[in-house]
Amino acid sequence: MAEEREYGLYGYRWVVLAAFMFVAAVTQLMWLNYAPITSQTQELMGVS
């Protein structure tokens, strides 16, 4: 038969998740800062 394995639940997983979410949010904010520059550059260079 199949063996049953017991996995432990650790409290620090929420800290790791929160840190990952923070890094992801900061990365998205950095991309949003480049959005106006991108549209102006497209107009300047004449590309779509």
mmCIF entry with sequence, helices, sheets and N, C-alpha, C, O atoms, coordinates in Angstrom:
data_MODEL
# 
_entry.id   MODEL 
# 
_entity.id                         1 
_entity.type                       polymer 
_entity.pdbx_number_of_molecules   1 
# 
_entity_poly.entity_id                      1 
_entity_poly.type                           'polypeptide(L)' 
_entity_poly.nstd_linkage                   no 
_entity_poly.nstd_monomer                   no 
_entity_poly.pdbx_seq_one_letter_code       MAEEREYGLYGYRWVVLAAFMFVAAVTQLMWLNYAPITSQTQELMGVS 
_entity_poly.pdbx_seq_one_letter_code_can   MAEEREYGLYGYRWVVLAAFMFVAAVTQLMWLNYAPITSQTQELMGVS 
_entity_poly.pdbx_strand_id                 A 
# 
loop_
_entity_poly_seq.entity_id 
_entity_poly_seq.num 
_entity_poly_seq.mon_id 
_entity_poly_seq.hetero 
1 1  MET n 
1 2  ALA n 
1 3  GLU n 
1 4  GLU n 
1 5  ARG n 
1 6  GLU n 
1 7  TYR n 
1 8  GLY n 
1 9  LEU n 
1 10 TYR n 
1 11 GLY n 
1 12 TYR n 
1 13 ARG n 
1 14 TRP n 
1 15 VAL n 
1 16 VAL n 
1 17 LEU n 
1 18 ALA n 
1 19 ALA n 
1 20 PHE n 
1 21 MET n 
1 22 PHE n 
1 23 VAL n 
1 24 ALA n 
1 25 ALA n 
1 26 VAL n 
1 27 THR n 
1 28 GLN n 
1 29 LEU n 
1 30 MET n 
1 31 TRP n 
1 32 LEU n 
1 33 ASN n 
1 34 TYR n 
1 35 ALA n 
1 36 PRO n 
1 37 ILE n 
1 38 THR n 
1 39 SER n 
1 40 GLN n 
1 41 THR n 
1 42 GLN n 
1 43 GLU n 
1 44 LEU n 
1 45 MET n 
1 46 GLY n 
1 47 VAL n 
1 48 SER n 
# 
_struct_asym.id          A 
_struct_asym.entity_id   1 
# 
_struct_conf.conf_type_id            HELX_P 
_struct_conf.id                      HELX_P1 
_struct_conf.pdbx_PDB_helix_id       AA1 
_struct_conf.beg_label_comp_id       TYR 
_struct_conf.beg_label_asym_id       A 
_struct_conf.beg_label_seq_id        12 
_struct_conf.pdbx_beg_PDB_ins_code   ? 
_struct_conf.end_label_comp_id       MET 
_struct_conf.end_label_asym_id       A 
_struct_conf.end_label_seq_id        45 
_struct_conf.pdbx_end_PDB_ins_code   ? 
_struct_conf.beg_auth_comp_id        TYR 
_struct_conf.beg_auth_asym_id        A 
_struct_conf.beg_auth_seq_id         12 
_struct_conf.end_auth_comp_id        MET 
_struct_conf.end_auth_asym_id        A 
_struct_conf.end_auth_seq_id         45 
_struct_conf.pdbx_PDB_helix_class    1 
_struct_conf.details                 ? 
_struct_conf.pdbx_PDB_helix_length   34 
# 
_struct_conf_type.id          HELX_P 
_struct_conf_type.criteria    ? 
_struct_conf_type.reference   ? 
# 
loop_
_atom_site.group_PDB 
_atom_site.id 
_atom_site.type_symbol 
_atom_site.label_atom_id 
_atom_site.label_alt_id 
_atom_site.label_comp_id 
_atom_site.label_asym_id 
_atom_site.label_entity_id 
_atom_site.label_seq_id 
_atom_site.pdbx_PDB_ins_code 
_atom_site.Cartn_x 
_atom_site.Cartn_y 
_atom_site.Cartn_z 
_atom_site.occupancy 
_atom_site.B_iso_or_equiv 
_atom_site.pdbx_formal_charge 
_atom_site.auth_seq_id 
_atom_site.auth_comp_id 
_atom_site.auth_asym_id 
_atom_site.auth_atom_id 
_atom_site.pdbx_PDB_model_num 
ATOM 1   N N  . MET A 1 1  ? 0.830  -1.186 0.000   1.00 0.00 ? 1  MET A N  1 
ATOM 2   C CA . MET A 1 1  ? 0.000  0.000  0.000   1.00 0.00 ? 1  MET A CA 1 
ATOM 3   C C  . MET A 1 1  ? 0.877  1.253  0.000   1.00 0.00 ? 1  MET A C  1 
ATOM 4   O O  . MET A 1 1  ? 2.084  1.191  0.230   1.00 0.00 ? 1  MET A O  1 
ATOM 5   N N  . ALA A 1 2  ? 0.256  2.348  -0.254  1.00 0.00 ? 2  ALA A N  1 
ATOM 6   C CA . ALA A 1 2  ? 0.988  3.618  -0.298  1.00 0.00 ? 2  ALA A CA 1 
ATOM 7   C C  . ALA A 1 2  ? 1.303  4.104  1.110   1.00 0.00 ? 2  ALA A C  1 
ATOM 8   O O  . ALA A 1 2  ? 0.493  3.988  2.030   1.00 0.00 ? 2  ALA A O  1 
ATOM 9   N N  . GLU A 1 3  ? 2.503  4.651  1.247   1.00 0.00 ? 3  GLU A N  1 
ATOM 10  C CA . GLU A 1 3  ? 2.892  5.190  2.547   1.00 0.00 ? 3  GLU A CA 1 
ATOM 11  C C  . GLU A 1 3  ? 2.297  6.574  2.740   1.00 0.00 ? 3  GLU A C  1 
ATOM 12  O O  . GLU A 1 3  ? 2.238  7.378  1.809   1.00 0.00 ? 3  GLU A O  1 
ATOM 13  N N  . GLU A 1 4  ? 1.865  6.835  3.943   1.00 0.00 ? 4  GLU A N  1 
ATOM 14  C CA . GLU A 1 4  ? 1.348  8.163  4.249   1.00 0.00 ? 4  GLU A CA 1 
ATOM 15  C C  . GLU A 1 4  ? 2.469  8.997  4.847   1.00 0.00 ? 4  GLU A C  1 
ATOM 16  O O  . GLU A 1 4  ? 3.143  8.569  5.784   1.00 0.00 ? 4  GLU A O  1 
ATOM 17  N N  . ARG A 1 5  ? 2.662  10.174 4.306   1.00 0.00 ? 5  ARG A N  1 
ATOM 18  C CA . ARG A 1 5  ? 3.686  11.073 4.824   1.00 0.00 ? 5  ARG A CA 1 
ATOM 19  C C  . ARG A 1 5  ? 3.020  12.256 5.490   1.00 0.00 ? 5  ARG A C  1 
ATOM 20  O O  . ARG A 1 5  ? 2.012  12.776 5.011   1.00 0.00 ? 5  ARG A O  1 
ATOM 21  N N  . GLU A 1 6  ? 3.586  12.663 6.576   1.00 0.00 ? 6  GLU A N  1 
ATOM 22  C CA . GLU A 1 6  ? 3.047  13.805 7.295   1.00 0.00 ? 6  GLU A CA 1 
ATOM 23  C C  . GLU A 1 6  ? 3.960  15.008 7.060   1.00 0.00 ? 6  GLU A C  1 
ATOM 24  O O  . GLU A 1 6  ? 5.169  14.936 7.281   1.00 0.00 ? 6  GLU A O  1 
ATOM 25  N N  . TYR A 1 7  ? 3.376  16.092 6.616   1.00 0.00 ? 7  TYR A N  1 
ATOM 26  C CA . TYR A 1 7  ? 4.132  17.307 6.348   1.00 0.00 ? 7  TYR A CA 1 
ATOM 27  C C  . TYR A 1 7  ? 3.909  18.314 7.460   1.00 0.00 ? 7  TYR A C  1 
ATOM 28  O O  . TYR A 1 7  ? 2.790  18.497 7.939   1.00 0.00 ? 7  TYR A O  1 
ATOM 29  N N  . GLY A 1 8  ? 4.981  18.958 7.857   1.00 0.00 ? 8  GLY A N  1 
ATOM 30  C CA . GLY A 1 8  ? 4.873  19.961 8.911   1.00 0.00 ? 8  GLY A CA 1 
ATOM 31  C C  . GLY A 1 8  ? 4.451  21.307 8.344   1.00 0.00 ? 8  GLY A C  1 
ATOM 32  O O  . GLY A 1 8  ? 4.803  21.656 7.218   1.00 0.00 ? 8  GLY A O  1 
ATOM 33  N N  . LEU A 1 9  ? 3.708  22.046 9.119   1.00 0.00 ? 9  LEU A N  1 
ATOM 34  C CA . LEU A 1 9  ? 3.307  23.395 8.737   1.00 0.00 ? 9  LEU A CA 1 
ATOM 35  C C  . LEU A 1 9  ? 4.114  24.377 9.576   1.00 0.00 ? 9  LEU A C  1 
ATOM 36  O O  . LEU A 1 9  ? 4.095  24.330 10.806  1.00 0.00 ? 9  LEU A O  1 
ATOM 37  N N  . TYR A 1 10 ? 4.812  25.254 8.898   1.00 0.00 ? 10 TYR A N  1 
ATOM 38  C CA . TYR A 1 10 ? 5.697  26.173 9.582   1.00 0.00 ? 10 TYR A CA 1 
ATOM 39  C C  . TYR A 1 10 ? 5.173  27.598 9.483   1.00 0.00 ? 10 TYR A C  1 
ATOM 40  O O  . TYR A 1 10 ? 4.641  28.007 8.451   1.00 0.00 ? 10 TYR A O  1 
ATOM 41  N N  . GLY A 1 11 ? 5.330  28.347 10.570  1.00 0.00 ? 11 GLY A N  1 
ATOM 42  C CA . GLY A 1 11 ? 4.835  29.714 10.601  1.00 0.00 ? 11 GLY A CA 1 
ATOM 43  C C  . GLY A 1 11 ? 5.618  30.665 9.710   1.00 0.00 ? 11 GLY A C  1 
ATOM 44  O O  . GLY A 1 11 ? 5.073  31.661 9.233   1.00 0.00 ? 11 GLY A O  1 
ATOM 45  N N  . TYR A 1 12 ? 6.894  30.366 9.483   1.00 0.00 ? 12 TYR A N  1 
ATOM 46  C CA . TYR A 1 12 ? 7.697  31.289 8.687   1.00 0.00 ? 12 TYR A CA 1 
ATOM 47  C C  . TYR A 1 12 ? 7.338  31.259 7.209   1.00 0.00 ? 12 TYR A C  1 
ATOM 48  O O  . TYR A 1 12 ? 7.827  32.096 6.451   1.00 0.00 ? 12 TYR A O  1 
ATOM 49  N N  . ARG A 1 13 ? 6.507  30.332 6.779   1.00 0.00 ? 13 ARG A N  1 
ATOM 50  C CA . ARG A 1 13 ? 6.087  30.313 5.379   1.00 0.00 ? 13 ARG A CA 1 
ATOM 51  C C  . ARG A 1 13 ? 5.306  31.580 5.032   1.00 0.00 ? 13 ARG A C  1 
ATOM 52  O O  . ARG A 1 13 ? 5.346  32.047 3.894   1.00 0.00 ? 13 ARG A O  1 
ATOM 53  N N  . TRP A 1 14 ? 4.589  32.140 6.030   1.00 0.00 ? 14 TRP A N  1 
ATOM 54  C CA . TRP A 1 14 ? 3.852  33.378 5.785   1.00 0.00 ? 14 TRP A CA 1 
ATOM 55  C C  . TRP A 1 14 ? 4.812  34.550 5.626   1.00 0.00 ? 14 TRP A C  1 
ATOM 56  O O  . TRP A 1 14 ? 4.538  35.478 4.866   1.00 0.00 ? 14 TRP A O  1 
ATOM 57  N N  . VAL A 1 15 ? 5.926  34.513 6.332   1.00 0.00 ? 15 VAL A N  1 
ATOM 58  C CA . VAL A 1 15 ? 6.944  35.554 6.184   1.00 0.00 ? 15 VAL A CA 1 
ATOM 59  C C  . VAL A 1 15 ? 7.553  35.477 4.790   1.00 0.00 ? 15 VAL A C  1 
ATOM 60  O O  . VAL A 1 15 ? 7.757  36.504 4.143   1.00 0.00 ? 15 VAL A O  1 
ATOM 61  N N  . VAL A 1 16 ? 7.842  34.276 4.331   1.00 0.00 ? 16 VAL A N  1 
ATOM 62  C CA . VAL A 1 16 ? 8.397  34.090 2.991   1.00 0.00 ? 16 VAL A CA 1 
ATOM 63  C C  . VAL A 1 16 ? 7.394  34.543 1.937   1.00 0.00 ? 16 VAL A C  1 
ATOM 64  O O  . VAL A 1 16 ? 7.767  35.208 0.970   1.00 0.00 ? 16 VAL A O  1 
ATOM 65  N N  . LEU A 1 17 ? 6.134  34.191 2.117   1.00 0.00 ? 17 LEU A N  1 
ATOM 66  C CA . LEU A 1 17 ? 5.096  34.618 1.173   1.00 0.00 ? 17 LEU A CA 1 
ATOM 67  C C  . LEU A 1 17 ? 4.967  36.132 1.152   1.00 0.00 ? 17 LEU A C  1 
ATOM 68  O O  . LEU A 1 17 ? 4.860  36.721 0.076   1.00 0.00 ? 17 LEU A O  1 
ATOM 69  N N  . ALA A 1 18 ? 4.974  36.775 2.313   1.00 0.00 ? 18 ALA A N  1 
ATOM 70  C CA . ALA A 1 18 ? 4.866  38.229 2.388   1.00 0.00 ? 18 ALA A CA 1 
ATOM 71  C C  . ALA A 1 18 ? 6.070  38.894 1.717   1.00 0.00 ? 18 ALA A C  1 
ATOM 72  O O  . ALA A 1 18 ? 5.913  39.894 1.017   1.00 0.00 ? 18 ALA A O  1 
ATOM 73  N N  . ALA A 1 19 ? 7.264  38.347 1.926   1.00 0.00 ? 19 ALA A N  1 
ATOM 74  C CA . ALA A 1 19 ? 8.457  38.903 1.285   1.00 0.00 ? 19 ALA A CA 1 
ATOM 75  C C  . ALA A 1 19 ? 8.371  38.767 -0.226  1.00 0.00 ? 19 ALA A C  1 
ATOM 76  O O  . ALA A 1 19 ? 8.723  39.700 -0.948  1.00 0.00 ? 19 ALA A O  1 
ATOM 77  N N  . PHE A 1 20 ? 7.913  37.631 -0.715  1.00 0.00 ? 20 PHE A N  1 
ATOM 78  C CA . PHE A 1 20 ? 7.756  37.429 -2.151  1.00 0.00 ? 20 PHE A CA 1 
ATOM 79  C C  . PHE A 1 20 ? 6.733  38.399 -2.733  1.00 0.00 ? 20 PHE A C  1 
ATOM 80  O O  . PHE A 1 20 ? 6.953  38.967 -3.803  1.00 0.00 ? 20 PHE A O  1 
ATOM 81  N N  . MET A 1 21 ? 5.611  38.591 -2.031  1.00 0.00 ? 21 MET A N  1 
ATOM 82  C CA . MET A 1 21 ? 4.582  39.519 -2.502  1.00 0.00 ? 21 MET A CA 1 
ATOM 83  C C  . MET A 1 21 ? 5.115  40.949 -2.541  1.00 0.00 ? 21 MET A C  1 
ATOM 84  O O  . MET A 1 21 ? 4.801  41.702 -3.463  1.00 0.00 ? 21 MET A O  1 
ATOM 85  N N  . PHE A 1 22 ? 5.916  41.328 -1.551  1.00 0.00 ? 22 PHE A N  1 
ATOM 86  C CA . PHE A 1 22 ? 6.497  42.659 -1.525  1.00 0.00 ? 22 PHE A CA 1 
ATOM 87  C C  . PHE A 1 22 ? 7.430  42.877 -2.716  1.00 0.00 ? 22 PHE A C  1 
ATOM 88  O O  . PHE A 1 22 ? 7.369  43.913 -3.378  1.00 0.00 ? 22 PHE A O  1 
ATOM 89  N N  . VAL A 1 23 ? 8.282  41.906 -2.980  1.00 0.00 ? 23 VAL A N  1 
ATOM 90  C CA . VAL A 1 23 ? 9.210  42.017 -4.114  1.00 0.00 ? 23 VAL A CA 1 
ATOM 91  C C  . VAL A 1 23 ? 8.435  42.072 -5.430  1.00 0.00 ? 23 VAL A C  1 
ATOM 92  O O  . VAL A 1 23 ? 8.792  42.849 -6.315  1.00 0.00 ? 23 VAL A O  1 
ATOM 93  N N  . ALA A 1 24 ? 7.403  41.278 -5.575  1.00 0.00 ? 24 ALA A N  1 
ATOM 94  C CA . ALA A 1 24 ? 6.592  41.287 -6.790  1.00 0.00 ? 24 ALA A CA 1 
ATOM 95  C C  . ALA A 1 24 ? 5.894  42.635 -6.978  1.00 0.00 ? 24 ALA A C  1 
ATOM 96  O O  . ALA A 1 24 ? 5.822  43.142 -8.098  1.00 0.00 ? 24 ALA A O  1 
ATOM 97  N N  . ALA A 1 25 ? 5.382  43.215 -5.900  1.00 0.00 ? 25 ALA A N  1 
ATOM 98  C CA . ALA A 1 25 ? 4.700  44.513 -5.992  1.00 0.00 ? 25 ALA A CA 1 
ATOM 99  C C  . ALA A 1 25 ? 5.681  45.618 -6.368  1.00 0.00 ? 25 ALA A C  1 
ATOM 100 O O  . ALA A 1 25 ? 5.356  46.485 -7.180  1.00 0.00 ? 25 ALA A O  1 
ATOM 101 N N  . VAL A 1 26 ? 6.871  45.597 -5.787  1.00 0.00 ? 26 VAL A N  1 
ATOM 102 C CA . VAL A 1 26 ? 7.876  46.614 -6.120  1.00 0.00 ? 26 VAL A CA 1 
ATOM 103 C C  . VAL A 1 26 ? 8.293  46.487 -7.583  1.00 0.00 ? 26 VAL A C  1 
ATOM 104 O O  . VAL A 1 26 ? 8.483  47.496 -8.262  1.00 0.00 ? 26 VAL A O  1 
ATOM 105 N N  . THR A 1 27 ? 8.435  45.264 -8.070  1.00 0.00 ? 27 THR A N  1 
ATOM 106 C CA . THR A 1 27 ? 8.789  45.047 -9.472  1.00 0.00 ? 27 THR A CA 1 
ATOM 107 C C  . THR A 1 27 ? 7.713  45.616 -10.389 1.00 0.00 ? 27 THR A C  1 
ATOM 108 O O  . THR A 1 27 ? 8.031  46.258 -11.390 1.00 0.00 ? 27 THR A O  1 
ATOM 109 N N  . GLN A 1 28 ? 6.453  45.391 -10.062 1.00 0.00 ? 28 GLN A N  1 
ATOM 110 C CA . GLN A 1 28 ? 5.367  45.918 -10.885 1.00 0.00 ? 28 GLN A CA 1 
ATOM 111 C C  . GLN A 1 28 ? 5.339  47.445 -10.863 1.00 0.00 ? 28 GLN A C  1 
ATOM 112 O O  . GLN A 1 28 ? 5.068  48.071 -11.887 1.00 0.00 ? 28 GLN A O  1 
ATOM 113 N N  . LEU A 1 29 ? 5.612  48.042 -9.718  1.00 0.00 ? 29 LEU A N  1 
ATOM 114 C CA . LEU A 1 29 ? 5.658  49.500 -9.637  1.00 0.00 ? 29 LEU A CA 1 
ATOM 115 C C  . LEU A 1 29 ? 6.795  50.063 -10.492 1.00 0.00 ? 29 LEU A C  1 
ATOM 116 O O  . LEU A 1 29 ? 6.648  51.118 -11.109 1.00 0.00 ? 29 LEU A O  1 
ATOM 117 N N  . MET A 1 30 ? 7.910  49.367 -10.526 1.00 0.00 ? 30 MET A N  1 
ATOM 118 C CA . MET A 1 30 ? 9.024  49.820 -11.370 1.00 0.00 ? 30 MET A CA 1 
ATOM 119 C C  . MET A 1 30 ? 8.626  49.790 -12.840 1.00 0.00 ? 30 MET A C  1 
ATOM 120 O O  . MET A 1 30 ? 8.957  50.714 -13.583 1.00 0.00 ? 30 MET A O  1 
ATOM 121 N N  . TRP A 1 31 ? 7.914  48.736 -13.278 1.00 0.00 ? 31 TRP A N  1 
ATOM 122 C CA . TRP A 1 31 ? 7.460  48.665 -14.669 1.00 0.00 ? 31 TRP A CA 1 
ATOM 123 C C  . TRP A 1 31 ? 6.472  49.788 -14.980 1.00 0.00 ? 31 TRP A C  1 
ATOM 124 O O  . TRP A 1 31 ? 6.489  50.335 -16.083 1.00 0.00 ? 31 TRP A O  1 
ATOM 125 N N  . LEU A 1 32 ? 5.618  50.135 -14.028 1.00 0.00 ? 32 LEU A N  1 
ATOM 126 C CA . LEU A 1 32 ? 4.657  51.219 -14.254 1.00 0.00 ? 32 LEU A CA 1 
ATOM 127 C C  . LEU A 1 32 ? 5.352  52.560 -14.427 1.00 0.00 ? 32 LEU A C  1 
ATOM 128 O O  . LEU A 1 32 ? 4.840  53.436 -15.123 1.00 0.00 ? 32 LEU A O  1 
ATOM 129 N N  . ASN A 1 33 ? 6.511  52.731 -13.801 1.00 0.00 ? 33 ASN A N  1 
ATOM 130 C CA . ASN A 1 33 ? 7.254  53.972 -13.966 1.00 0.00 ? 33 ASN A CA 1 
ATOM 131 C C  . ASN A 1 33 ? 7.763  54.155 -15.391 1.00 0.00 ? 33 ASN A C  1 
ATOM 132 O O  . ASN A 1 33 ? 7.936  55.288 -15.839 1.00 0.00 ? 33 ASN A O  1 
ATOM 133 N N  . TYR A 1 34 ? 8.004  53.064 -16.109 1.00 0.00 ? 34 TYR A N  1 
ATOM 134 C CA . TYR A 1 34 ? 8.517  53.142 -17.476 1.00 0.00 ? 34 TYR A CA 1 
ATOM 135 C C  . TYR A 1 34 ? 7.417  53.286 -18.526 1.00 0.00 ? 34 TYR A C  1 
ATOM 136 O O  . TYR A 1 34 ? 7.732  53.554 -19.685 1.00 0.00 ? 34 TYR A O  1 
ATOM 137 N N  . ALA A 1 35 ? 6.163  53.122 -18.177 1.00 0.00 ? 35 ALA A N  1 
ATOM 138 C CA . ALA A 1 35 ? 5.072  53.164 -19.146 1.00 0.00 ? 35 ALA A CA 1 
ATOM 139 C C  . ALA A 1 35 ? 4.989  54.496 -19.897 1.00 0.00 ? 35 ALA A C  1 
ATOM 140 O O  . ALA A 1 35 ? 4.887  54.473 -21.123 1.00 0.00 ? 35 ALA A O  1 
ATOM 141 N N  . PRO A 1 36 ? 5.027  55.658 -19.229 1.00 0.00 ? 36 PRO A N  1 
ATOM 142 C CA . PRO A 1 36 ? 4.953  56.923 -19.979 1.00 0.00 ? 36 PRO A CA 1 
ATOM 143 C C  . PRO A 1 36 ? 6.170  57.133 -20.883 1.00 0.00 ? 36 PRO A C  1 
ATOM 144 O O  . PRO A 1 36 ? 6.050  57.698 -21.970 1.00 0.00 ? 36 PRO A O  1 
ATOM 145 N N  . ILE A 1 37 ? 7.315  56.687 -20.440 1.00 0.00 ? 37 ILE A N  1 
ATOM 146 C CA . ILE A 1 37 ? 8.524  56.845 -21.237 1.00 0.00 ? 37 ILE A CA 1 
ATOM 147 C C  . ILE A 1 37 ? 8.430  56.009 -22.504 1.00 0.00 ? 37 ILE A C  1 
ATOM 148 O O  . ILE A 1 37 ? 8.886  56.434 -23.566 1.00 0.00 ? 37 ILE A O  1 
ATOM 149 N N  . THR A 1 38 ? 7.839  54.822 -22.398 1.00 0.00 ? 38 THR A N  1 
ATOM 150 C CA . THR A 1 38 ? 7.718  53.929 -23.546 1.00 0.00 ? 38 THR A CA 1 
ATOM 151 C C  . THR A 1 38 ? 6.843  54.544 -24.628 1.00 0.00 ? 38 THR A C  1 
ATOM 152 O O  . THR A 1 38 ? 7.199  54.509 -25.806 1.00 0.00 ? 38 THR A O  1 
ATOM 153 N N  . SER A 1 39 ? 5.705  55.104 -24.244 1.00 0.00 ? 39 SER A N  1 
ATOM 154 C CA . SER A 1 39 ? 4.810  55.678 -25.253 1.00 0.00 ? 39 SER A CA 1 
ATOM 155 C C  . SER A 1 39 ? 5.437  56.907 -25.921 1.00 0.00 ? 39 SER A C  1 
ATOM 156 O O  . SER A 1 39 ? 5.270  57.105 -27.125 1.00 0.00 ? 39 SER A O  1 
ATOM 157 N N  . GLN A 1 40 ? 6.146  57.721 -25.162 1.00 0.00 ? 40 GLN A N  1 
ATOM 158 C CA . GLN A 1 40 ? 6.822  58.880 -25.755 1.00 0.00 ? 40 GLN A CA 1 
ATOM 159 C C  . GLN A 1 40 ? 7.943  58.457 -26.693 1.00 0.00 ? 40 GLN A C  1 
ATOM 160 O O  . GLN A 1 40 ? 8.152  59.075 -27.737 1.00 0.00 ? 40 GLN A O  1 
ATOM 161 N N  . THR A 1 41 ? 8.659  57.414 -26.325 1.00 0.00 ? 41 THR A N  1 
ATOM 162 C CA . THR A 1 41 ? 9.738  56.913 -27.171 1.00 0.00 ? 41 THR A CA 1 
ATOM 163 C C  . THR A 1 41 ? 9.183  56.332 -28.461 1.00 0.00 ? 41 THR A C  1 
ATOM 164 O O  . THR A 1 41 ? 9.791  56.492 -29.520 1.00 0.00 ? 41 THR A O  1 
ATOM 165 N N  . GLN A 1 42 ? 8.045  55.663 -28.390 1.00 0.00 ? 42 GLN A N  1 
ATOM 166 C CA . GLN A 1 42 ? 7.426  55.122 -29.613 1.00 0.00 ? 42 GLN A CA 1 
ATOM 167 C C  . GLN A 1 42 ? 7.078  56.247 -30.566 1.00 0.00 ? 42 GLN A C  1 
ATOM 168 O O  . GLN A 1 42 ? 7.304  56.124 -31.770 1.00 0.00 ? 42 GLN A O  1 
ATOM 169 N N  . GLU A 1 43 ? 6.535  57.339 -30.056 1.00 0.00 ? 43 GLU A N  1 
ATOM 170 C CA . GLU A 1 43 ? 6.186  58.467 -30.905 1.00 0.00 ? 43 GLU A CA 1 
ATOM 171 C C  . GLU A 1 43 ? 7.440  59.112 -31.500 1.00 0.00 ? 43 GLU A C  1 
ATOM 172 O O  . GLU A 1 43 ? 7.454  59.494 -32.670 1.00 0.00 ? 43 GLU A O  1 
ATOM 173 N N  . LEU A 1 44 ? 8.476  59.226 -30.697 1.00 0.00 ? 44 LEU A N  1 
ATOM 174 C CA . LEU A 1 44 ? 9.719  59.852 -31.148 1.00 0.00 ? 44 LEU A CA 1 
ATOM 175 C C  . LEU A 1 44 ? 10.396 59.032 -32.241 1.00 0.00 ? 44 LEU A C  1 
ATOM 176 O O  . LEU A 1 44 ? 10.894 59.587 -33.220 1.00 0.00 ? 44 LEU A O  1 
ATOM 177 N N  . MET A 1 45 ? 10.415 57.707 -32.073 1.00 0.00 ? 45 MET A N  1 
ATOM 178 C CA . MET A 1 45 ? 11.099 56.842 -33.024 1.00 0.00 ? 45 MET A CA 1 
ATOM 179 C C  . MET A 1 45 ? 10.206 56.448 -34.205 1.00 0.00 ? 45 MET A C  1 
ATOM 180 O O  . MET A 1 45 ? 10.700 55.918 -35.201 1.00 0.00 ? 45 MET A O  1 
ATOM 181 N N  . GLY A 1 46 ? 8.912  56.698 -34.104 1.00 0.00 ? 46 GLY A N  1 
ATOM 182 C CA . GLY A 1 46 ? 7.992  56.373 -35.197 1.00 0.00 ? 46 GLY A CA 1 
ATOM 183 C C  . GLY A 1 46 ? 7.735  54.879 -35.345 1.00 0.00 ? 46 GLY A C  1 
ATOM 184 O O  . GLY A 1 46 ? 7.564  54.377 -36.456 1.00 0.00 ? 46 GLY A O  1 
ATOM 185 N N  . VAL A 1 47 ? 7.709  54.176 -34.224 1.00 0.00 ? 47 VAL A N  1 
ATOM 186 C CA . VAL A 1 47 ? 7.423  52.734 -34.266 1.00 0.00 ? 47 VAL A CA 1 
ATOM 187 C C  . VAL A 1 47 ? 6.142  52.454 -33.499 1.00 0.00 ? 47 VAL A C  1 
ATOM 188 O O  . VAL A 1 47 ? 5.659  53.278 -32.723 1.00 0.00 ? 47 VAL A O  1 
ATOM 189 N N  . SER A 1 48 ? 5.606  51.262 -33.742 1.00 0.00 ? 48 SER A N  1 
ATOM 190 C CA . SER A 1 48 ? 4.368  50.903 -33.033 1.00 0.00 ? 48 SER A CA 1 
ATOM 191 C C  . SER A 1 48 ? 4.642  50.021 -31.842 1.00 0.00 ? 48 SER A C  1 
ATOM 192 O O  . SER A 1 48 ? 3.713  49.629 -31.136 1.00 0.00 ? 48 SER A O  1 
# 
